[in-house]
């Protein structure tokens, strides 16, 4: 079903809710009244946008009719002058309405827990993992989001084996969720003496930060180990047992954190990441169940699938899920992800509207 076909359904639902708000039976039931009033208020912007969209579409149709009729030269001239603005307005209002018709993702405004790990390609994969971390850091800075480092495991020459961080800000998880998957890089490594292009990869996982009410973690289900932090840090970081490793016994998931000097703070951060991984597994199970009835994700959503290639010789970035290629590699690596993220969101929305 197209998004425009959903407009009559929304109008009909709004009229029914309006009638219910005047129903004595609904008015007498506080809980029912609050529920009806909430849904009525949520549909209000949709109805207003639909009315504006219909008005401008009618004006556009009238302008085309005047031009085709060609009876009055002055009217034809006026209609032709108005045409470009009306076409832009129809597209803008249509996009606004389409977005309003989509179901709200209750997790979109959650903080995003991002995990980047070097994949195939040795040191070059680790260097690429570091590039991805800088890319997301700069994107977060541009959006005014806050970034909180949880875990960093460094390799040689500035390479990262693994980095885990939390991004907080408006719609952080909603915007970053489609970054999950295998990111592939094609370039000549600094250590390559013969100028040959190498292909390496890093994996990115984006999880919604879990709240205590989402996932209950019982004390008897976890094992907590403490050890001395390694790598860069202050004196107390490297000489005290402040690092924490938490093992979730039922699932075998292991989370480590050594970013803070305090063992208590490291444990709290590690528990947050563990909750987010458990919530992500729960969501994946629910989505797999829904996918048996209808397809709701861009591509397969499988994190083992290659989602994007960064080709340095051609200064090209290609997102394989939507077939989008940008010839602005350096801009993307400097955090200019808006075009990619917007295109992925539009593809996801279009697919949902067509298959729901």
DOMI-431065 format. One record per residue (C-alpha): x, y, z; residue in one letter. Coordinates in nm, 3 decimals, padded with zeros to 5 digits, always signed. Layout:
BEGIN
        u        v        w  r
        X        Y        Z  A
...
% end
This chain:
BEGIN
        u        v        w  r
  +00.000  +00.000  +00.000  X
  +00.141  +00.343  -00.097  X
  +00.167  +00.620  +00.163  X
  -00.104  +00.824  -00.017  X
  -00.345  +00.532  +00.015  X
  -00.306  +00.559  +00.394  X
  -00.446  +00.914  +00.406  X
  -00.818  +00.814  +00.390  X
  -00.756  +00.560  +00.670  X
  -00.603  +00.833  +00.889  X
  -00.893  +01.073  +00.815  X
  -01.151  +00.806  +00.896  X
  -00.973  +00.714  +01.220  X
  -00.951  +01.081  +01.322  X
  -01.326  +01.131  +01.265  X
  -01.406  +00.825  +01.476  X
  -01.183  +00.950  +01.758  X
  -01.341  +01.297  +01.740  X
  -01.684  +01.137  +01.782  X
  -01.561  +00.926  +02.075  X
  -01.436  +01.237  +02.257  X
  -01.797  +01.356  +02.268  X
  -01.934  +01.015  +02.371  X
  -02.071  +01.021  +02.732  X
  -01.948  +00.664  +02.783  X
  -01.591  +00.760  +02.693  X
  -01.611  +01.082  +02.899  X
  -01.715  +00.881  +03.204  X
  -01.413  +00.648  +03.174  X
  -01.098  +00.846  +03.261  X
  -00.853  +00.587  +03.133  X
  -01.038  +00.540  +02.806  X
  -01.075  +00.916  +02.759  X
  -00.700  +00.973  +02.809  X
  -00.618  +00.701  +02.557  X
  -00.859  +00.841  +02.294  X
  -00.741  +01.199  +02.356  X
  -00.375  +01.096  +02.320  X
  -00.432  +00.918  +01.987  X
  -00.650  +01.207  +01.866  X
  -00.372  +01.455  +01.946  X
  -00.111  +01.237  +01.772  X
  -00.323  +01.221  +01.455  X
  -00.387  +01.597  +01.454  X
  -00.062  +01.694  +01.273  X
  -00.125  +01.419  +01.016  X
  -00.471  +01.557  +00.935  X
  -00.344  +01.916  +00.912  X
  -00.061  +01.809  +00.679  X
  -00.305  +01.604  +00.467  X
  -00.533  +01.907  +00.427  X
  -00.242  +02.132  +00.323  X
  -00.121  +01.865  +00.081  X
  -00.466  +01.829  -00.079  X
  -00.503  +02.207  -00.117  X
  -00.170  +02.248  -00.292  X
  -00.230  +01.943  -00.512  X
  -00.565  +02.095  -00.619  X
  -00.395  +02.426  -00.699  X
  -00.133  +02.243  -00.905  X
  -00.405  +02.052  -01.096  X
  -00.590  +02.380  -01.166  X
  -00.272  +02.542  -01.297  X
  -00.210  +02.250  -01.534  X
  -00.574  +02.264  -01.650  X
  -00.547  +02.637  -01.730  X
  -00.227  +02.584  -01.927  X
  -00.376  +02.294  -02.125  X
  -00.697  +02.487  -02.198  X
  -00.501  +02.790  -02.323  X
  -00.819  +03.000  -02.341  X
  -00.689  +03.310  -02.163  X
  -00.325  +03.410  -02.231  X
  -00.301  +03.610  -01.908  X
  -00.427  +03.316  -01.698  X
  -00.188  +03.082  -01.878  X
  +00.102  +03.316  -01.801  X
  +00.004  +03.333  -01.433  X
  -00.035  +02.956  -01.411  X
  +00.304  +02.895  -01.573  X
  +00.465  +03.138  -01.327  X
  +00.307  +02.957  -01.028  X
  +00.386  +02.607  -01.152  X
  +00.747  +02.570  -01.020  X
  +00.654  +02.687  -00.668  X
  +00.349  +02.462  -00.657  X
  +00.551  +02.157  -00.769  X
  +00.812  +02.222  -00.498  X
  +00.537  +02.268  -00.237  X
  +00.366  +01.942  -00.335  X
  +00.693  +01.750  -00.303  X
  +00.780  +01.912  +00.031  X
  +00.435  +01.859  +00.182  X
  +00.424  +01.504  +00.046  X
  +00.755  +01.420  +00.218  X
  +00.631  +01.577  +00.541  X
  +00.306  +01.381  +00.527  X
  +00.476  +01.056  +00.439  X
  +00.701  +01.089  +00.744  X
  +00.403  +01.167  +00.969  X
  +00.221  +00.855  +00.845  X
  +00.505  +00.627  +00.952  X
  +00.474  +00.449  +01.287  X
  +00.697  +00.603  +01.551  X
  +01.000  +00.398  +01.656  X
  +00.989  +00.398  +02.038  X
  +01.366  +00.342  +02.050  X
  +01.470  +00.613  +01.801  X
  +01.550  +00.873  +02.068  X
  +01.754  +00.631  +02.277  X
  +02.129  +00.674  +02.305  X
  +02.320  +00.453  +02.059  X
  +02.582  +00.206  +02.179  X
  +02.828  +00.170  +01.889  X
  +03.080  -00.114  +01.867  X
  +03.352  -00.113  +01.598  X
  +03.582  -00.412  +01.553  X
  +03.865  -00.471  +01.308  X
  +03.786  -00.757  +01.071  X
  +03.984  -00.921  +00.793  X
  +04.296  -00.739  +00.680  X
  +04.535  -00.734  +00.975  X
  +04.679  -00.396  +01.074  X
  +04.506  -00.227  +00.782  X
  +04.167  -00.339  +00.918  X
  +04.262  -00.189  +01.254  X
  +04.357  +00.141  +01.091  X
  +04.023  +00.141  +00.909  X
  +03.840  +00.075  +01.238  X
  +04.015  +00.387  +01.376  X
  +03.903  +00.582  +01.066  X
  +03.541  +00.477  +01.126  X
  +03.562  +00.583  +01.490  X
  +03.687  +00.929  +01.386  X
  +03.412  +00.948  +01.121  X
  +03.136  +00.883  +01.376  X
  +03.303  +01.114  +01.629  X
  +03.299  +01.402  +01.381  X
  +02.942  +01.326  +01.275  X
  +02.835  +01.334  +01.640  X
  +03.016  +01.666  +01.692  X
  +02.839  +01.818  +01.390  X
  +02.502  +01.708  +01.531  X
  +02.579  +01.842  +01.878  X
  +02.566  +01.491  +02.025  X
  +02.776  +01.377  +02.319  X
  +03.011  +01.081  +02.286  X
  +03.115  +00.866  +02.581  X
  +03.400  +00.618  +02.539  X
  +03.342  +00.277  +02.702  X
  +03.623  +00.052  +02.578  X
  +03.923  +00.097  +02.351  X
  +04.164  -00.179  +02.253  X
  +04.453  -00.041  +02.049  X
  +04.683  -00.219  +01.808  X
  +05.003  -00.094  +01.650  X
  +05.061  +00.230  +01.456  X
  +04.729  +00.385  +01.561  X
  +04.516  +00.082  +01.473  X
  +04.211  -00.013  +01.680  X
  +04.123  -00.374  +01.749  X
  +03.794  -00.273  +01.912  X
  +03.625  +00.046  +02.028  X
  +03.291  +00.077  +02.207  X
  +03.126  +00.412  +02.273  X
  +02.786  +00.562  +02.353  X
  +02.636  +00.848  +02.148  X
  +02.373  +01.062  +02.321  X
  +02.153  +01.313  +02.143  X
  +01.823  +01.365  +01.965  X
  +01.735  +01.060  +01.753  X
  +02.086  +00.915  +01.798  X
  +01.984  +00.550  +01.766  X
  +01.723  +00.630  +01.501  X
  +01.985  +00.792  +01.278  X
  +02.275  +00.554  +01.341  X
  +02.098  +00.218  +01.349  X
  +02.146  +00.155  +00.976  X
  +02.526  +00.178  +01.019  X
  +02.527  -00.180  +01.153  X
  +02.709  -00.421  +00.924  X
  +03.039  -00.491  +00.753  X
  +03.222  -00.184  +00.621  X
  +03.485  -00.259  +00.356  X
  +03.783  -00.043  +00.256  X
  +03.990  -00.062  -00.064  X
  +04.318  +00.132  -00.057  X
  +04.697  +00.108  -00.075  X
  +04.828  +00.055  +00.279  X
  +05.118  +00.272  +00.400  X
  +05.325  -00.046  +00.439  X
  +05.263  -00.160  +00.078  X
  +05.585  -00.104  -00.117  X
  +05.452  -00.208  -00.460  X
  +05.145  +00.013  -00.462  X
  +04.893  -00.271  -00.460  X
  +04.536  -00.207  -00.344  X
  +04.432  -00.414  -00.042  X
  +04.078  -00.489  +00.074  X
  +04.009  -00.489  +00.448  X
  +03.699  -00.475  +00.663  X
  +03.562  -00.367  +00.999  X
  +03.229  -00.450  +01.159  X
  +02.997  -00.194  +01.314  X
  +02.715  -00.281  +01.554  X
  +02.471  -00.011  +01.668  X
  +02.251  -00.099  +01.967  X
  +01.985  +00.104  +02.148  X
  +02.096  +00.183  +02.501  X
  +01.884  -00.031  +02.732  X
  +01.709  +00.100  +03.039  X
  +01.674  -00.096  +03.361  X
  +01.307  -00.163  +03.286  X
  +01.391  -00.316  +02.945  X
  +01.620  -00.592  +03.064  X
  +01.654  -00.736  +03.412  X
  +02.000  -00.870  +03.493  X
  +02.006  -01.086  +03.805  X
  +02.320  -01.095  +04.018  X
  +02.332  -01.473  +03.995  X
  +02.337  -01.453  +03.612  X
  +02.664  -01.258  +03.590  X
  +03.027  -01.314  +03.685  X
  +03.234  -01.002  +03.754  X
  +03.614  -01.014  +03.723  X
  +03.844  -00.721  +03.797  X
  +04.196  -00.675  +03.665  X
  +04.460  -00.411  +03.606  X
  +04.396  -00.174  +03.317  X
  +04.636  -00.174  +03.024  X
  +04.723  +00.082  +02.760  X
  +04.733  +00.460  +02.795  X
  +04.603  +00.624  +03.108  X
  +04.689  +00.797  +03.431  X
  +04.894  +00.644  +03.707  X
  +04.598  +00.506  +03.901  X
  +04.444  +00.358  +03.584  X
  +04.746  +00.137  +03.515  X
  +04.837  +00.041  +03.874  X
  +04.504  -00.053  +04.033  X
  +04.254  -00.330  +03.962  X
  +03.996  -00.090  +03.815  X
  +03.918  -00.268  +03.488  X
  +03.602  -00.481  +03.490  X
  +03.498  -00.785  +03.288  X
  +03.135  -00.899  +03.314  X
  +03.024  -01.238  +03.181  X
  +02.652  -01.301  +03.133  X
  +02.633  -01.670  +03.215  X
  +02.302  -01.762  +03.039  X
  +02.415  -01.619  +02.702  X
  +02.795  -01.624  +02.731  X
  +02.814  -01.252  +02.643  X
  +03.129  -01.083  +02.776  X
  +03.170  -00.707  +02.825  X
  +03.485  -00.529  +02.944  X
  +03.542  -00.169  +03.048  X
  +03.863  +00.000  +03.162  X
  +03.808  +00.360  +03.055  X
  +03.742  +00.496  +03.405  X
  +03.979  +00.506  +03.705  X
  +03.696  +00.383  +03.927  X
  +03.606  +00.013  +03.934  X
  +03.249  +00.109  +04.025  X
  +03.215  +00.339  +03.722  X
  +03.365  +00.076  +03.490  X
  +03.119  -00.183  +03.621  X
  +02.827  +00.055  +03.565  X
  +02.938  +00.125  +03.206  X
  +02.990  -00.246  +03.135  X
  +02.642  -00.327  +03.268  X
  +02.494  -00.062  +03.036  X
  +02.662  -00.221  +02.735  X
  +02.552  -00.569  +02.846  X
  +02.191  -00.454  +02.882  X
  +02.206  -00.298  +02.535  X
  +02.340  -00.620  +02.380  X
  +02.068  -00.825  +02.550  X
  +01.802  -00.577  +02.436  X
  +01.941  -00.587  +02.081  X
  +01.918  -00.966  +02.081  X
  +01.558  -00.942  +02.203  X
  +01.471  -00.689  +01.931  X
  +01.641  -00.902  +01.663  X
  +01.432  -01.201  +01.772  X
  +01.112  -00.994  +01.754  X
  +01.204  -00.854  +01.412  X
  +01.286  -01.201  +01.281  X
  +00.941  -01.312  +01.392  X
  +00.775  -01.016  +01.218  X
  +00.988  -01.071  +00.907  X
  +00.822  -01.408  +00.860  X
  +00.501  -01.218  +00.796  X
  +00.638  -00.916  +00.612  X
  +00.971  -00.762  +00.518  X
  +01.038  -00.452  +00.728  X
  +01.409  -00.381  +00.695  X
  +01.636  -00.229  +00.433  X
  +01.813  -00.527  +00.279  X
  +01.841  -00.830  +00.502  X
  +01.950  -00.644  +00.814  X
  +02.209  -00.920  +00.862  X
  +02.521  -00.780  +01.023  X
  +02.733  -01.037  +00.842  X
  +02.638  -00.873  +00.511  X
  +02.871  -00.619  +00.345  X
  +02.682  -00.290  +00.357  X
  +02.929  -00.028  +00.236  X
  +03.258  +00.005  +00.047  X
  +03.506  +00.292  +00.085  X
  +03.724  +00.298  -00.229  X
  +04.022  +00.533  -00.191  X
  +04.166  +00.516  -00.547  X
  +03.831  +00.632  -00.690  X
  +03.736  +00.853  -00.390  X
  +03.411  +00.659  -00.387  X
  +03.169  +00.543  -00.117  X
  +02.902  +00.291  -00.217  X
  +02.618  +00.173  +00.003  X
  +02.525  -00.165  -00.142  X
  +02.182  -00.188  +00.024  X
  +02.035  +00.102  -00.171  X
  +02.281  +00.126  -00.461  X
  +02.391  +00.478  -00.367  X
  +02.740  +00.591  -00.473  X
  +02.899  +00.917  -00.360  X
  +03.228  +01.050  -00.502  X
  +03.317  +01.238  -00.184  X
  +03.511  +00.983  +00.020  X
  +03.711  +01.233  +00.225  X
  +03.401  +01.433  +00.317  X
  +03.227  +01.115  +00.436  X
  +03.528  +01.010  +00.647  X
  +03.530  +01.362  +00.791  X
  +03.179  +01.298  +00.926  X
  +02.957  +01.419  +00.641  X
  +02.712  +01.129  +00.664  X
  +02.386  +01.321  +00.616  X
  +02.326  +01.216  +00.255  X
  +02.391  +00.847  +00.328  X
  +02.183  +00.837  +00.646  X
  +01.892  +01.031  +00.491  X
  +01.887  +00.803  +00.184  X
  +01.884  +00.492  +00.406  X
  +01.598  +00.629  +00.618  X
  +01.394  +00.714  +00.306  X
  +01.454  +00.366  +00.162  X
  +01.349  +00.205  +00.487  X
  +01.036  +00.420  +00.506  X
  +00.942  +00.351  +00.144  X
  +00.986  -00.022  +00.192  X
  +00.774  -00.021  +00.505  X
  +00.493  +00.174  +00.339  X
  +00.491  -00.057  +00.038  X
  +00.502  -00.385  +00.234  X
  +00.310  -00.309  +00.554  X
% end
